[in-house]
Amino acid sequence: MDGKLEKLYLKRDLGLVSAVSLIAGTMIGSGIFMSPQSVLVNIGSPGGSLVIWAACGLLAALGCLCYAELGTVIRESGGEYIYILRTSGPVLAFMLIFSSVIFMRPASVAGISLSFAEYAVAPFYPDCLAPQLVVKCVAAAGIVVTAIVNCLNVRFAMSLQVFFMVAKVLGLLVIIIGGVVLLVNGEKNSLTDSFEGTNVGINPIGIAFYQGLWSYDGWNNLNYVTEELKRPEVNLLRAVLIAISMVTLLYLLVNVSYLAAMTPRELMSSSAVAVTWGNKVLGSWGWVMSIAAALSAFGSLNGLFFSGGRVCFVAARERHLPDILAMAHVKRLTPSPALIFTTAISLLVLIPGDFQSIVNFLGFTSWFFYAITLSGLLYLKIKKPKLPRSYRVPIVIPVLVIMAAIFLVLAPIIDNPAIEYLYVTLFVLSGVLVYVLFIHYKFCPGMFDKLTLFLQLFLEVSPAEKNL
């Protein structure tokens, strides 16, 4: 007891392998097992669907290159939130964190947990769809287990992430090898005249992109945990290049395998593409694909929790959320209050959750904030070019991604307006009112003080400093 106060930091435990696993392991989740039929339904042709998958991979890669520069200029965790806060100001940053905490992150968690549950229970209901109550109970159990793992230990959570990434890559390789065998045996009917019937309207292309990009969701995950990454000036760029290249190649080959095994009609009518593929190609061993898809979704859920809890943590550290969410466990050094809070909101969103609606509205909201984030990168490149950075992306790349983001936000509204998009927009804009009341004018100051003190003692947590 020398009178010195020891400061608390989140450890830099993420090396290159862990970083690649966090990105790729989160990206390779439920999407590649559930989105192919939705992409094909909207775009209308096998060839068009493959173009969409390749374009989604390219867009994610370009976005990653932009985020790599942002991460080397602003070396703080928090992803889009911290970048918008530092470049565009607190109001837009609060709109993001308000939307993220209440809808975006919980909706993403709910969507992935639903797909995990669909595949986990599929072997028990071979001849019919599983009851929704059973699916949602299993999804809720998956969310709770993942939260507990991430609250207990950072290294254990990342070890699981590496394990699941290896398992899901092996699962995709089984599908790819099966597809190669089918192609060698002459199964190419679905790939003949593959662009016939392609829908070239703005709305079908936009919705197809939403469904495809859902499978690439997580490409920006590493930027949420920059303060826990070893040598971020080097490993950030290396990790995203390795992960995105690997995932895009795997996705294209897997989709070719699906099309080799199934006709477009069979693929579009399937509720679980990987299971249908397994039943046709593996026969009595088809159930293996259900297990592989469930493990894949669970690994993605683990990665999403790992990064998502950090967003709440950073926002609370910047006084945009209650102080308790900016605290870490004094022994385990995990942001457990933020993880518990994310779990609670995700379970609420899960109750009325519908997979396809979640994907569409999440894509609409996410790309709106991606455009704002990358506009901040343009501001830094033009107005503050002398800021130290270990990597510079050509200015044309963020311009292209911003244009793509604007298209993805406006395309579904222009071509096929739906009242739900207005609701989502009003919800995002309502963050301004909340900011003015509770952040700017500090309405009800000290409202959470007693609760914060109780939770701090009960959860054994303490405020954590920036790890720069």
KAVEN-V134746 format. One record per helix or strand. SS is the DSSP state (a for helix, b for strand). FROM is the first residue (numbers start at 1). TO is the last residue. Records with the same first field share a line. If there is no record, write none. Layout:
BEGIN
SS->FROM-TO  FROM-TO
END
This chain:
BEGIN
b->14-14  229-229  327-329  461-463
a->16-27  31-34  36-43  46-73  80-88  90-122  132-152  154-184  189-191  202-216  221-228  232-261  264-269  273-281  283-285  287-317  323-326  336-352  355-383  395-415  419-440  449-459
END
